[in-house]
Amino acid sequence: MSTPPPEDQSDSTKIEVNRPLVGVIALVCLLTATVLWQFPDSNTMWVAGFVRAGLMTGAIWLALPTKNRAAAWANVSPWTLAGVVGGIVAAAARPKVLLALLPILISLAVVGYFLKGRSKNRPGRDSWK
């Protein structure tokens, strides 16, 4: 029989993540893959494994919060998340369609970037009140 955790160790216990250590691990994996790739008799399985581990750890390092900003996923709305997941599923199901639509999507992104409205909290706006 297991005993329940004490009251001070509830589910809200936060675990600190050492962001610099995650970055160092990513760099070590990528450097190891680069060194192994230089040897002619190296096994490509190990090179591919270290590259994948380094890239994934690097992505996690980028997404971790810092002292000055929240985590990368902190301000993502559920609709944006659903759109991104749907886009990934659609791209995996029909990659040729994605390649055909890519120029259109890029042009829409550029137009949307330049046509977005100005923020309502502009500096100096309250000075005329």
PyMOL commands that set and color helices and strands:
alter all, ss='L'
color gray80, all
select helices_A, chain A and resi 19-38+44-63+78-93+95-115+125-128
alter helices_A, ss='H'
color red, helices_A
deselect
rebuild
show_as cartoon
